[in-house]
Amino acid sequence: MNKCKWVLAAALLLLAAATLPCGAVELRVSREALERTLKQQLFSGPDGRFYLKGSEQTACWVYADDAKVSFVQDRIVVKVKTRARMGKSIGGACIGISLAPTAEVSVAPFGEGESIGFHDAQLIKVSDQRELNFLLSPFLSRQVPSSMKVDAADLLRRALEGSTAASGTK
């Protein structure tokens, strides 16, 4: 009988400890997971494109696609291929120039509560040509989203629900 009291007391102690508020946990996000999230949240347009100006229906447009992520010091660098038809739309055609440079954007990651994301987006490079950088940087820097935020708890919940369904284990 005495043994049962100890077991019951230990079980109650564990139950009480489980109901205490938890502290913060460290969440590591891989480069691949970040690329997938960017593609789902930002590059979700037709053919995985993010239109900075115009759309697939307009004659003149600027879009980015094929995002590649890397970590440099305390920032995230996103390298994207950009395509542009810049000029004046006349009779359904874009009269101007076509460009296809590779651009780089740097962002600072943040986490607050259940949200994770980025802020302080900076356009690092528009192309390998200095003259083109000089002309396009002012325009494109206003078109880059300055911040993005996702609910990490919700993403984790959905991922765990998916793994529960696949494994059959709760």
Summary of the structure (lengths in Angstrom):
residues: 170
radius of gyration: 24.0
end to end distance: 34.0
largest distance: 92.1
contacts: 409
relative contact order: 0.10
helix: 36%
strand: 38%
